[in-house]
Amino acid sequence: MESRKIEIYNSLFLQTCSKKFLADKFSVSIKTIENTIKTCDDINYSKKLGKYHFKDLLPNRISYKNYFSIFKENFSNLILKKDMLKVTKQMNSKFSNSMINTSELSALSKKIIRSTIAINHNCILKVSYKGNKKDREIKYIQPNQIFLVGSVYYLALTYDKKNKENIGEERTFAFNSLEDIEPEEYQNNIIFKTDISRNAFGSYKNAKEIRLLLTDAAANYFTREGLFENESYTFITQESSQEIEIKMLYNNRLEVVKLIQHWMPQIKLIDSSEEATKIRKDIKNNFLSFIETS
């Protein structure tokens, strides 16, 4: 029974499951499935859905396989991501039936696991969120995708119709500002999950682009860290190992300002667009403000 229970947990991680689905999957009777799940106090049966799901979206246990499947997909360093794929493939064969006690995990891991399962279960969430310089707000959201930018985890989402305003708008929440994640309502007729390129300011479907010249340490860093495999940056030309021209996709010019300020003077803006002029002005104002307050 224990091995079947573990596989039920693995199945429910990916989707809500009917009794018949599980019975067919394990070639047992529906009664056997019911008796097995009776021993699991973290699994509910919804008569409305006609399916099983996890209480509060957080199972008591999660397999190593599913735990690593969450985090390996969100490596921003694509070189390390490839290594993680190799490691997890080996771990899956060795620890395929091993489980992690979720009560021992960090608050961040728990939030990410809850949100991942909500995405897989097409579950509307009621969340408490505090954005920049705003009071904490209660929002009803359709979670769409979890991704990593630098060392920060983000949740891409759509505002649900249960909100009073901004219904249907796509937003991005940082997990460190996200609290009190609660299941609100499961949906049978819609798929929440998306898999598109994003950054902290949203998806790239309406992104702008700017041309930059990397020199010296900046050029070496972008090459060494495999950043040209990231959709944010496109390699254009390379005059030498110390000079590379790239195209950067961005949603908010603050992204470009931060990158240039981080690497200046080893990165140059070689674009003559109106947006480039605004970026230069922003950087100049930031520099003058820094000098005046130092």
Secondary structure, 3 states (H helix, E strand, C coil): CHHHHHHHHHHHHHCCECHHHHHHHHCCCHHHHHHHHHCCCCEEEECCCCEEEEHHHCCCEEEHHHHHHHHHCCCCCHHHHHHHHHHHHHHHHHCCCCEEEHHHCCHHHHHHHHHHHHHHHCEEEEEEECCCCCCCEEEEEEEEEEEEECCEEEEEEEECCCCCCCCCCEEEEEHHHEEEEEEEEECCCCCCCCCCCEECCEECCCCEEEEEEEEHHHHHHHHHCCHHHCCCEEEEEEEECCEEEEEEEECCHHHHHHHHHHHCCCEEECCCCHHHHHHHHHHHHHHHHHHHHC
